[in-house]
Amino acid sequence: MAFDALDRQILELLQTDGRIKLSELGRRVRLSPAAVTERVRRLEAAGVIGGYGAHVSPARLGYGIQAFIRVDPHGGYTLKHPRTLELIERPEITEVHHVVGEDCWILKVAVRDTVHLEGVLEAVSALGRTTTSIVLTSPVERKPLLP
């Protein structure tokens, strides 16, 4: 799919404020509401825009610690293994990435405290060797991605 300057502007504005009204979006990119609606629908139909959602604060929900857990699984534990699938359904695990390198998976978790983190680590370490990094701050957590 080819993207022009208007598509890039629309994508940037929608990623910055997913609740922006189409009329306001059109005003900002200097298109009629009908024209901007057509462009947004085209981006959705092409799978460029996969959905809209709220960004919640883990700390405000009681999850004071976020961490990344790198996992080098024991033989046989793939991302399709029933035990692995059961593990990644845990509510504390907010992201799962299959990666290339020393580790095979990177999990992002949100936990209440270090005791909670220890419980998650015990469950994850049953699948393989883990290395954990606790997030201190996230100066750039999300920023618009443009073509």
MARFIVO-403947 format. One record per residue (C-alpha): residue in one letter; x, y, z. Coordinates in steps of 0.001 Angstrom, whole numbers, plus 500000, padded with zeros to 6 digits. Layout:
N
AXYZ;...
# end
This chain:
147
M500000500000500000;A501306503439499110;F501122506179501741;D501025509885501055;A501593512841503381;L497914512918504395;D497972509235505366;R501039509888507525;Q499363512873509209;I496212510852509863;L498206507954511313;E500223510256513555;L497126512021514881;L495223508768515477;Q498184507223517314;T498482510333519471;D494736510532520205;G492688507480519235;R489517509216520458;I489792512161518077;K486532512801516240;L486664512318512496;S485435515892512016;E488373517198514103;L490777514859512309;G489533516201508977;R489927519797510164;R493525519175511245;V494540517560507936;R492363519936505890;L489986517306504491;S486213517084504561;P484717514673507103;A483704512356504242;A487201512369502727;V488980511724506035;T486467508985506904;E487213507284503577;R490963507438504217;V490617506036507742;R488367503216506488;R490918502422503748;L493728502252506342;E491560499996508525;A490629497727505602;A494309497368504658;G495151496312508232;V497357499359508817;I495032500383511650;G494319497216513581;G492141498694516297;Y491716501374518907;G492199501104522648;A492775502870525930;H496233503297527440;V495951502439531122;S498396503190533908;P499623499937535512;A500613501858538665;R497103503319539010;L495730499769538789;G497972498651541642;Y500798497179539558;G503775499109540935;I506452497101539120;Q506891496331535447;A509611493972534303;F510942492205531251;I511630488501531638;R513853486894529030;V513308483153528700;D515541480445527241;P513115477503527358;H514020473899528028;G513678471572525024;G510126471008523912;Y508603474175525346;T507525476119522305;L505006478943522253;K502421476346521169;H503076473919524030;P499997473639526318;R501999474535529429;T503419477611527714;L499994478666526463;E498625478298529990;L501447480416531370;I501084483285528908;E497377483532529764;R498356484835533221;P496985488370533621;E500369489698534792;I501930488920531415;T501058491874529204;E503313491173526203;V504990488095524722;H507664488360522026;H509345485475520185;V512888486665519486;V516180485592517966;G519311485740520107;E520445484257523398;D516837483980524566;C513752482773522732;W511024484824524394;I510737488185526063;L507784488667528392;K506633492000529772;V504915491688533135;A503074494043535463;V503079493012539136;R502061494544542462;D505395494118544239;T508532491969544425;V506658489124546152;H504223489045543236;L507151489169540784;E508779486242542565;G505612484178542093;V505509484965538380;L509208484109538045;E508683480753539752;A505980479888537228;V508006481089534232;S511256479438535349;A509537476046535209;L509771476420531423;G513438477400531237;R516222479738532291;T515113483313532965;T516798486686533216;T514773489580534607;S515097493350534242;I512886495607536357;V511736498818534678;L512761501955536578;T511193504501534219;S509905504505530651;P510925507828529079;V509518506687525719;E506815504068526050;R504844504722522893;K505398507026520007;P503719507198516617;L505053504809513993;L504862506133510449;P505567504652507006;
# end
